[in-house]
Amino acid sequence: MTSFTIIIACIAFMIAVASARGNPGRGVADAALLVILIGIITIVDFVVRQFIDTGDAGKIVATAFAAGFALDALYGLIAPDRQRARDKKLRRLMKRRA
């Protein structure tokens, strides 16, 4: 239950920070991406759990991803120019691979 609360708080924080920056769509998109990643982590954990005891590994990884997304949102709030530059580099990299 604690990891669920942390993940929900991170999602709310991401949306709040994106709204404060004037781009709530980015926060919603990041939240949607995080939900998809958590779904993938859950499926992988479910499959691996059939063969070995994973314990709380899935919850820990999902919480770490949520915290990473929240820290990225905070970084965007603190240093928006640096994040824009990083986003441009990522866009160029993705266009080159496509």
Backbone atoms as SQL, in Angstrom:
CREATE TABLE atoms (id INTEGER PRIMARY KEY, chain TEXT, resi INTEGER, resn TEXT, atom TEXT, x REAL, y REAL, z REAL);
INSERT INTO atoms VALUES
  (1, 'A', 1, 'MET', 'N', 0.816, -1.197, 0.000),
  (2, 'A', 1, 'MET', 'CA', 0.000, 0.000, 0.000),
  (3, 'A', 1, 'MET', 'C', 0.860, 1.261, 0.000),
  (4, 'A', 2, 'THR', 'N', 2.019, 1.182, 0.659),
  (5, 'A', 2, 'THR', 'CA', 2.883, 2.348, 0.735),
  (6, 'A', 2, 'THR', 'C', 3.438, 2.718, -0.637),
  (7, 'A', 3, 'SER', 'N', 3.843, 1.715, -1.422),
  (8, 'A', 3, 'SER', 'CA', 4.385, 2.010, -2.754),
  (9, 'A', 3, 'SER', 'C', 3.304, 2.616, -3.647),
  (10, 'A', 4, 'PHE', 'N', 2.077, 2.147, -3.500),
  (11, 'A', 4, 'PHE', 'CA', 0.965, 2.718, -4.270),
  (12, 'A', 4, 'PHE', 'C', 0.776, 4.189, -3.915),
  (13, 'A', 5, 'THR', 'N', 0.849, 4.521, -2.647),
  (14, 'A', 5, 'THR', 'CA', 0.706, 5.904, -2.204),
  (15, 'A', 5, 'THR', 'C', 1.839, 6.779, -2.741),
  (16, 'A', 6, 'ILE', 'N', 3.058, 6.249, -2.725),
  (17, 'A', 6, 'ILE', 'CA', 4.201, 7.005, -3.246),
  (18, 'A', 6, 'ILE', 'C', 4.045, 7.245, -4.742),
  (19, 'A', 7, 'ILE', 'N', 3.612, 6.241, -5.481),
  (20, 'A', 7, 'ILE', 'CA', 3.434, 6.376, -6.927),
  (21, 'A', 7, 'ILE', 'C', 2.350, 7.402, -7.241),
  (22, 'A', 8, 'ILE', 'N', 1.236, 7.348, -6.538),
  (23, 'A', 8, 'ILE', 'CA', 0.150, 8.318, -6.758),
  (24, 'A', 8, 'ILE', 'C', 0.625, 9.732, -6.415),
  (25, 'A', 9, 'ALA', 'N', 1.387, 9.870, -5.332),
  (26, 'A', 9, 'ALA', 'CA', 1.914, 11.192, -4.972),
  (27, 'A', 9, 'ALA', 'C', 2.871, 11.710, -6.036),
  (28, 'A', 10, 'CYS', 'N', 3.691, 10.835, -6.603),
  (29, 'A', 10, 'CYS', 'CA', 4.616, 11.247, -7.668),
  (30, 'A', 10, 'CYS', 'C', 3.855, 11.680, -8.918),
  (31, 'A', 11, 'ILE', 'N', 2.797, 10.968, -9.263),
  (32, 'A', 11, 'ILE', 'CA', 1.981, 11.345, -10.422),
  (33, 'A', 11, 'ILE', 'C', 1.327, 12.701, -10.189),
  (34, 'A', 12, 'ALA', 'N', 0.783, 12.902, -9.001),
  (35, 'A', 12, 'ALA', 'CA', 0.158, 14.191, -8.685),
  (36, 'A', 12, 'ALA', 'C', 1.199, 15.315, -8.723),
  (37, 'A', 13, 'PHE', 'N', 2.392, 15.031, -8.227),
  (38, 'A', 13, 'PHE', 'CA', 3.462, 16.026, -8.242),
  (39, 'A', 13, 'PHE', 'C', 3.863, 16.374, -9.674),
  (40, 'A', 14, 'MET', 'N', 3.980, 15.368, -10.541),
  (41, 'A', 14, 'MET', 'CA', 4.349, 15.624, -11.940),
  (42, 'A', 14, 'MET', 'C', 3.315, 16.496, -12.629),
  (43, 'A', 15, 'ILE', 'N', 2.049, 16.211, -12.411),
  (44, 'A', 15, 'ILE', 'CA', 0.988, 16.995, -13.040),
  (45, 'A', 15, 'ILE', 'C', 0.965, 18.408, -12.464),
  (46, 'A', 16, 'ALA', 'N', 1.165, 18.539, -11.154),
  (47, 'A', 16, 'ALA', 'CA', 1.172, 19.866, -10.533),
  (48, 'A', 16, 'ALA', 'C', 2.339, 20.714, -11.033),
  (49, 'A', 17, 'VAL', 'N', 3.508, 20.128, -11.162),
  (50, 'A', 17, 'VAL', 'CA', 4.675, 20.870, -11.639),
  (51, 'A', 17, 'VAL', 'C', 4.486, 21.278, -13.096),
  (52, 'A', 18, 'ALA', 'N', 3.971, 20.370, -13.913),
  (53, 'A', 18, 'ALA', 'CA', 3.738, 20.710, -15.320),
  (54, 'A', 18, 'ALA', 'C', 2.682, 21.801, -15.446),
  (55, 'A', 19, 'SER', 'N', 1.672, 21.772, -14.605),
  (56, 'A', 19, 'SER', 'CA', 0.660, 22.826, -14.621),
  (57, 'A', 19, 'SER', 'C', 1.251, 24.161, -14.188),
  (58, 'A', 20, 'ALA', 'N', 2.150, 24.121, -13.215),
  (59, 'A', 20, 'ALA', 'CA', 2.792, 25.357, -12.763),
  (60, 'A', 20, 'ALA', 'C', 3.680, 25.951, -13.852),
  (61, 'A', 21, 'ARG', 'N', 4.263, 25.095, -14.686),
  (62, 'A', 21, 'ARG', 'CA', 5.095, 25.579, -15.794),
  (63, 'A', 21, 'ARG', 'C', 4.250, 26.027, -16.982),
  (64, 'A', 22, 'GLY', 'N', 2.939, 25.777, -16.931),
  (65, 'A', 22, 'GLY', 'CA', 2.057, 26.215, -18.007),
  (66, 'A', 22, 'GLY', 'C', 1.856, 25.186, -19.098),
  (67, 'A', 23, 'ASN', 'N', 2.250, 23.931, -18.842),
  (68, 'A', 23, 'ASN', 'CA', 2.098, 22.880, -19.835),
  (69, 'A', 23, 'ASN', 'C', 1.570, 21.610, -19.163),
  (70, 'A', 24, 'PRO', 'N', 0.282, 21.606, -18.778),
  (71, 'A', 24, 'PRO', 'CA', -0.240, 20.427, -18.073),
  (72, 'A', 24, 'PRO', 'C', -0.295, 19.181, -18.948),
  (73, 'A', 25, 'GLY', 'N', -0.300, 19.362, -20.256),
  (74, 'A', 25, 'GLY', 'CA', -0.306, 18.209, -21.147),
  (75, 'A', 25, 'GLY', 'C', 0.936, 17.351, -20.996),
  (76, 'A', 26, 'ARG', 'N', 2.061, 17.980, -20.735),
  (77, 'A', 26, 'ARG', 'CA', 3.303, 17.230, -20.530),
  (78, 'A', 26, 'ARG', 'C', 3.215, 16.379, -19.265),
  (79, 'A', 27, 'GLY', 'N', 2.616, 16.925, -18.221),
  (80, 'A', 27, 'GLY', 'CA', 2.453, 16.163, -16.986),
  (81, 'A', 27, 'GLY', 'C', 1.536, 14.970, -17.171),
  (82, 'A', 28, 'VAL', 'N', 0.462, 15.170, -17.920),
  (83, 'A', 28, 'VAL', 'CA', -0.458, 14.067, -18.182),
  (84, 'A', 28, 'VAL', 'C', 0.217, 13.015, -19.060),
  (85, 'A', 29, 'ALA', 'N', 0.998, 13.467, -20.048),
  (86, 'A', 29, 'ALA', 'CA', 1.714, 12.518, -20.907),
  (87, 'A', 29, 'ALA', 'C', 2.745, 11.722, -20.111),
  (88, 'A', 30, 'ASP', 'N', 3.473, 12.388, -19.219),
  (89, 'A', 30, 'ASP', 'CA', 4.432, 11.685, -18.368),
  (90, 'A', 30, 'ASP', 'C', 3.727, 10.696, -17.443),
  (91, 'A', 31, 'ALA', 'N', 2.566, 11.102, -16.924),
  (92, 'A', 31, 'ALA', 'CA', 1.800, 10.197, -16.058),
  (93, 'A', 31, 'ALA', 'C', 1.316, 8.982, -16.845),
  (94, 'A', 32, 'ALA', 'N', 0.869, 9.192, -18.080),
  (95, 'A', 32, 'ALA', 'CA', 0.423, 8.075, -18.912),
  (96, 'A', 32, 'ALA', 'C', 1.583, 7.138, -19.218),
  (97, 'A', 33, 'LEU', 'N', 2.750, 7.703, -19.517),
  (98, 'A', 33, 'LEU', 'CA', 3.931, 6.883, -19.769),
  (99, 'A', 33, 'LEU', 'C', 4.317, 6.092, -18.527),
  (100, 'A', 34, 'LEU', 'N', 4.222, 6.720, -17.377),
  (101, 'A', 34, 'LEU', 'CA', 4.537, 6.027, -16.131),
  (102, 'A', 34, 'LEU', 'C', 3.561, 4.881, -15.874),
  (103, 'A', 35, 'VAL', 'N', 2.295, 5.094, -16.147),
  (104, 'A', 35, 'VAL', 'CA', 1.298, 4.031, -15.956),
  (105, 'A', 35, 'VAL', 'C', 1.588, 2.862, -16.897),
  (106, 'A', 36, 'ILE', 'N', 1.970, 3.165, -18.133),
  (107, 'A', 36, 'ILE', 'CA', 2.323, 2.097, -19.075),
  (108, 'A', 36, 'ILE', 'C', 3.553, 1.328, -18.580),
  (109, 'A', 37, 'LEU', 'N', 4.568, 2.042, -18.109),
  (110, 'A', 37, 'LEU', 'CA', 5.759, 1.384, -17.573),
  (111, 'A', 37, 'LEU', 'C', 5.436, 0.516, -16.361),
  (112, 'A', 38, 'ILE', 'N', 4.563, 1.000, -15.505),
  (113, 'A', 38, 'ILE', 'CA', 4.176, 0.209, -14.332),
  (114, 'A', 38, 'ILE', 'C', 3.424, -1.045, -14.772),
  (115, 'A', 39, 'GLY', 'N', 2.601, -0.922, -15.800),
  (116, 'A', 39, 'GLY', 'CA', 1.918, -2.101, -16.338),
  (117, 'A', 39, 'GLY', 'C', 2.903, -3.124, -16.879),
  (118, 'A', 40, 'ILE', 'N', 3.909, -2.662, -17.607),
  (119, 'A', 40, 'ILE', 'CA', 4.933, -3.571, -18.133),
  (120, 'A', 40, 'ILE', 'C', 5.705, -4.226, -16.988),
  (121, 'A', 41, 'ILE', 'N', 6.059, -3.437, -15.979),
  (122, 'A', 41, 'ILE', 'CA', 6.770, -3.983, -14.823),
  (123, 'A', 41, 'ILE', 'C', 5.920, -5.036, -14.117),
  (124, 'A', 42, 'THR', 'N', 4.633, -4.768, -13.995),
  (125, 'A', 42, 'THR', 'CA', 3.736, -5.722, -13.334),
  (126, 'A', 42, 'THR', 'C', 3.641, -7.020, -14.111),
  (127, 'A', 43, 'ILE', 'N', 3.516, -6.930, -15.430),
  (128, 'A', 43, 'ILE', 'CA', 3.425, -8.145, -16.250),
  (129, 'A', 43, 'ILE', 'C', 4.719, -8.945, -16.160),
  (130, 'A', 44, 'VAL', 'N', 5.868, -8.265, -16.270),
  (131, 'A', 44, 'VAL', 'CA', 7.149, -8.965, -16.173),
  (132, 'A', 44, 'VAL', 'C', 7.305, -9.598, -14.797),
  (133, 'A', 45, 'ASP', 'N', 6.924, -8.877, -13.749),
  (134, 'A', 45, 'ASP', 'CA', 7.005, -9.422, -12.394),
  (135, 'A', 45, 'ASP', 'C', 6.104, -10.637, -12.239),
  (136, 'A', 46, 'PHE', 'N', 4.917, -10.576, -12.824),
  (137, 'A', 46, 'PHE', 'CA', 3.982, -11.703, -12.745),
  (138, 'A', 46, 'PHE', 'C', 4.548, -12.941, -13.436),
  (139, 'A', 47, 'VAL', 'N', 5.161, -12.752, -14.597),
  (140, 'A', 47, 'VAL', 'CA', 5.725, -13.881, -15.340),
  (141, 'A', 47, 'VAL', 'C', 6.938, -14.448, -14.617),
  (142, 'A', 48, 'VAL', 'N', 7.835, -13.584, -14.171),
  (143, 'A', 48, 'VAL', 'CA', 9.046, -14.053, -13.496),
  (144, 'A', 48, 'VAL', 'C', 8.694, -14.715, -12.170),
  (145, 'A', 49, 'ARG', 'N', 7.647, -14.228, -11.512),
  (146, 'A', 49, 'ARG', 'CA', 7.235, -14.789, -10.231),
  (147, 'A', 49, 'ARG', 'C', 6.796, -16.257, -10.352),
  (148, 'A', 50, 'GLN', 'N', 6.433, -16.673, -11.553),
  (149, 'A', 50, 'GLN', 'CA', 6.049, -18.070, -11.753),
  (150, 'A', 50, 'GLN', 'C', 7.250, -19.004, -11.627),
  (151, 'A', 51, 'PHE', 'N', 8.450, -18.477, -11.828),
  (152, 'A', 51, 'PHE', 'CA', 9.646, -19.306, -11.812),
  (153, 'A', 51, 'PHE', 'C', 10.512, -19.093, -10.578),
  (154, 'A', 52, 'ILE', 'N', 10.600, -17.861, -10.091),
  (155, 'A', 52, 'ILE', 'CA', 11.397, -17.586, -8.897),
  (156, 'A', 52, 'ILE', 'C', 10.616, -16.638, -7.990),
  (157, 'A', 53, 'ASP', 'N', 11.033, -16.576, -6.735),
  (158, 'A', 53, 'ASP', 'CA', 10.396, -15.667, -5.787),
  (159, 'A', 53, 'ASP', 'C', 11.008, -14.281, -5.950),
  (160, 'A', 54, 'THR', 'N', 10.200, -13.328, -6.421),
  (161, 'A', 54, 'THR', 'CA', 10.714, -11.983, -6.662),
  (162, 'A', 54, 'THR', 'C', 10.564, -11.075, -5.449),
  (163, 'A', 55, 'GLY', 'N', 9.753, -11.457, -4.509),
  (164, 'A', 55, 'GLY', 'CA', 9.544, -10.619, -3.327),
  (165, 'A', 55, 'GLY', 'C', 8.851, -9.327, -3.714),
  (166, 'A', 56, 'ASP', 'N', 9.419, -8.213, -3.302),
  (167, 'A', 56, 'ASP', 'CA', 8.852, -6.902, -3.602),
  (168, 'A', 56, 'ASP', 'C', 9.620, -6.186, -4.709),
  (169, 'A', 57, 'ALA', 'N', 10.318, -6.918, -5.546),
  (170, 'A', 57, 'ALA', 'CA', 11.160, -6.298, -6.579),
  (171, 'A', 57, 'ALA', 'C', 10.331, -5.451, -7.540),
  (172, 'A', 58, 'GLY', 'N', 9.164, -5.933, -7.941),
  (173, 'A', 58, 'GLY', 'CA', 8.316, -5.174, -8.860),
  (174, 'A', 58, 'GLY', 'C', 7.867, -3.850, -8.264),
  (175, 'A', 59, 'LYS', 'N', 7.479, -3.882, -6.994),
  (176, 'A', 59, 'LYS', 'CA', 7.055, -2.651, -6.325),
  (177, 'A', 59, 'LYS', 'C', 8.210, -1.659, -6.195),
  (178, 'A', 60, 'ILE', 'N', 9.375, -2.171, -5.890),
  (179, 'A', 60, 'ILE', 'CA', 10.539, -1.301, -5.725),
  (180, 'A', 60, 'ILE', 'C', 10.915, -0.650, -7.053),
  (181, 'A', 61, 'VAL', 'N', 10.912, -1.416, -8.131),
  (182, 'A', 61, 'VAL', 'CA', 11.256, -0.872, -9.445),
  (183, 'A', 61, 'VAL', 'C', 10.213, 0.157, -9.890),
  (184, 'A', 62, 'ALA', 'N', 8.931, -0.154, -9.678),
  (185, 'A', 62, 'ALA', 'CA', 7.870, 0.789, -10.054),
  (186, 'A', 62, 'ALA', 'C', 7.969, 2.088, -9.254),
  (187, 'A', 63, 'THR', 'N', 8.260, 1.982, -7.981),
  (188, 'A', 63, 'THR', 'CA', 8.420, 3.169, -7.147),
  (189, 'A', 63, 'THR', 'C', 9.648, 3.974, -7.571),
  (190, 'A', 64, 'ALA', 'N', 10.713, 3.287, -7.950),
  (191, 'A', 64, 'ALA', 'CA', 11.914, 3.981, -8.414),
  (192, 'A', 64, 'ALA', 'C', 11.640, 4.739, -9.711),
  (193, 'A', 65, 'PHE', 'N', 10.896, 4.124, -10.633),
  (194, 'A', 65, 'PHE', 'CA', 10.532, 4.815, -11.864),
  (195, 'A', 65, 'PHE', 'C', 9.679, 6.046, -11.566),
  (196, 'A', 66, 'ALA', 'N', 8.716, 5.909, -10.661),
  (197, 'A', 66, 'ALA', 'CA', 7.855, 7.044, -10.308),
  (198, 'A', 66, 'ALA', 'C', 8.678, 8.166, -9.686),
  (199, 'A', 67, 'ALA', 'N', 9.610, 7.816, -8.811),
  (200, 'A', 67, 'ALA', 'CA', 10.465, 8.833, -8.200),
  (201, 'A', 67, 'ALA', 'C', 11.352, 9.494, -9.252),
  (202, 'A', 68, 'GLY', 'N', 11.824, 8.730, -10.209),
  (203, 'A', 68, 'GLY', 'CA', 12.632, 9.299, -11.285),
  (204, 'A', 68, 'GLY', 'C', 11.848, 10.285, -12.131),
  (205, 'A', 69, 'PHE', 'N', 10.615, 9.945, -12.451),
  (206, 'A', 69, 'PHE', 'CA', 9.768, 10.862, -13.211),
  (207, 'A', 69, 'PHE', 'C', 9.486, 12.134, -12.406),
  (208, 'A', 70, 'ALA', 'N', 9.263, 11.976, -11.099),
  (209, 'A', 70, 'ALA', 'CA', 9.010, 13.150, -10.254),
  (210, 'A', 70, 'ALA', 'C', 10.254, 14.031, -10.161),
  (211, 'A', 71, 'LEU', 'N', 11.422, 13.430, -10.051),
  (212, 'A', 71, 'LEU', 'CA', 12.662, 14.215, -10.019),
  (213, 'A', 71, 'LEU', 'C', 12.902, 14.920, -11.353),
  (214, 'A', 72, 'ASP', 'N', 12.533, 14.268, -12.460),
  (215, 'A', 72, 'ASP', 'CA', 12.650, 14.908, -13.772),
  (216, 'A', 72, 'ASP', 'C', 11.729, 16.121, -13.860),
  (217, 'A', 73, 'ALA', 'N', 10.534, 15.996, -13.318),
  (218, 'A', 73, 'ALA', 'CA', 9.610, 17.136, -13.313),
  (219, 'A', 73, 'ALA', 'C', 10.160, 18.268, -12.449),
  (220, 'A', 74, 'LEU', 'N', 10.741, 17.920, -11.306),
  (221, 'A', 74, 'LEU', 'CA', 11.340, 18.938, -10.441),
  (222, 'A', 74, 'LEU', 'C', 12.525, 19.606, -11.132),
  (223, 'A', 75, 'TYR', 'N', 13.329, 18.842, -11.822),
  (224, 'A', 75, 'TYR', 'CA', 14.457, 19.397, -12.571),
  (225, 'A', 75, 'TYR', 'C', 13.971, 20.365, -13.643),
  (226, 'A', 76, 'GLY', 'N', 12.847, 20.016, -14.299),
  (227, 'A', 76, 'GLY', 'CA', 12.269, 20.910, -15.294),
  (228, 'A', 76, 'GLY', 'C', 11.771, 22.205, -14.686),
  (229, 'A', 77, 'LEU', 'N', 11.310, 22.145, -13.447),
  (230, 'A', 77, 'LEU', 'CA', 10.855, 23.350, -12.761),
  (231, 'A', 77, 'LEU', 'C', 12.030, 24.227, -12.326),
  (232, 'A', 78, 'ILE', 'N', 13.108, 23.593, -11.876),
  (233, 'A', 78, 'ILE', 'CA', 14.260, 24.332, -11.382),
  (234, 'A', 78, 'ILE', 'C', 15.106, 24.893, -12.527),
  (235, 'A', 79, 'ALA', 'N', 15.342, 24.090, -13.550),
  (236, 'A', 79, 'ALA', 'CA', 16.220, 24.505, -14.659),
  (237, 'A', 79, 'ALA', 'C', 15.525, 24.251, -15.996),
  (238, 'A', 80, 'PRO', 'N', 14.521, 25.067, -16.339),
  (239, 'A', 80, 'PRO', 'CA', 13.763, 24.791, -17.569),
  (240, 'A', 80, 'PRO', 'C', 14.591, 24.926, -18.838),
  (241, 'A', 81, 'ASP', 'N', 15.583, 25.817, -18.866),
  (242, 'A', 81, 'ASP', 'CA', 16.404, 25.979, -20.067),
  (243, 'A', 81, 'ASP', 'C', 17.254, 24.741, -20.335),
  (244, 'A', 82, 'ARG', 'N', 17.811, 24.178, -19.287),
  (245, 'A', 82, 'ARG', 'CA', 18.615, 22.960, -19.450),
  (246, 'A', 82, 'ARG', 'C', 17.746, 21.791, -19.888),
  (247, 'A', 83, 'GLN', 'N', 16.529, 21.713, -19.354),
  (248, 'A', 83, 'GLN', 'CA', 15.664, 20.612, -19.748),
  (249, 'A', 83, 'GLN', 'C', 15.225, 20.764, -21.194),
  (250, 'A', 84, 'ARG', 'N', 14.975, 21.989, -21.650),
  (251, 'A', 84, 'ARG', 'CA', 14.622, 22.203, -23.050),
  (252, 'A', 84, 'ARG', 'C', 15.759, 21.766, -23.964),
  (253, 'A', 85, 'ALA', 'N', 16.973, 22.103, -23.583),
  (254, 'A', 85, 'ALA', 'CA', 18.134, 21.694, -24.379),
  (255, 'A', 85, 'ALA', 'C', 18.253, 20.168, -24.414),
  (256, 'A', 86, 'ARG', 'N', 18.026, 19.535, -23.282),
  (257, 'A', 86, 'ARG', 'CA', 18.083, 18.074, -23.230),
  (258, 'A', 86, 'ARG', 'C', 16.976, 17.463, -24.072),
  (259, 'A', 87, 'ASP', 'N', 15.769, 18.048, -24.016),
  (260, 'A', 87, 'ASP', 'CA', 14.660, 17.542, -24.811),
  (261, 'A', 87, 'ASP', 'C', 14.938, 17.664, -26.308),
  (262, 'A', 88, 'LYS', 'N', 15.589, 18.756, -26.720),
  (263, 'A', 88, 'LYS', 'CA', 15.949, 18.923, -28.134),
  (264, 'A', 88, 'LYS', 'C', 16.939, 17.848, -28.566),
  (265, 'A', 89, 'LYS', 'N', 17.913, 17.569, -27.708),
  (266, 'A', 89, 'LYS', 'CA', 18.885, 16.524, -28.036),
  (267, 'A', 89, 'LYS', 'C', 18.203, 15.167, -28.148),
  (268, 'A', 90, 'LEU', 'N', 17.290, 14.887, -27.233),
  (269, 'A', 90, 'LEU', 'CA', 16.562, 13.623, -27.297),
  (270, 'A', 90, 'LEU', 'C', 15.706, 13.531, -28.561),
  (271, 'A', 91, 'ARG', 'N', 15.052, 14.644, -28.938),
  (272, 'A', 91, 'ARG', 'CA', 14.243, 14.647, -30.158),
  (273, 'A', 91, 'ARG', 'C', 15.097, 14.362, -31.380),
  (274, 'A', 92, 'ARG', 'N', 16.264, 15.010, -31.457),
  (275, 'A', 92, 'ARG', 'CA', 17.167, 14.775, -32.585),
  (276, 'A', 92, 'ARG', 'C', 17.626, 13.323, -32.615),
  (277, 'A', 93, 'LEU', 'N', 17.940, 12.769, -31.452),
  (278, 'A', 93, 'LEU', 'CA', 18.374, 11.384, -31.383),
  (279, 'A', 93, 'LEU', 'C', 17.270, 10.437, -31.837),
  (280, 'A', 94, 'MET', 'N', 16.051, 10.688, -31.411),
  (281, 'A', 94, 'MET', 'CA', 14.936, 9.825, -31.797),
  (282, 'A', 94, 'MET', 'C', 14.629, 9.944, -33.283),
  (283, 'A', 95, 'LYS', 'N', 14.749, 11.135, -33.855),
  (284, 'A', 95, 'LYS', 'CA', 14.514, 11.309, -35.284),
  (285, 'A', 95, 'LYS', 'C', 15.576, 10.571, -36.088),
  (286, 'A', 96, 'ARG', 'N', 16.810, 10.572, -35.613),
  (287, 'A', 96, 'ARG', 'CA', 17.884, 9.907, -36.314),
  (288, 'A', 96, 'ARG', 'C', 17.683, 8.392, -36.314),
  (289, 'A', 97, 'ARG', 'N', 17.121, 7.851, -35.236),
  (290, 'A', 97, 'ARG', 'CA', 16.896, 6.403, -35.147),
  (291, 'A', 97, 'ARG', 'C', 15.685, 5.955, -35.943),
  (292, 'A', 98, 'ALA', 'N', 14.732, 6.847, -36.161),
  (293, 'A', 98, 'ALA', 'CA', 13.504, 6.455, -36.856),
  (294, 'A', 98, 'ALA', 'C', 13.690, 6.358, -38.345);
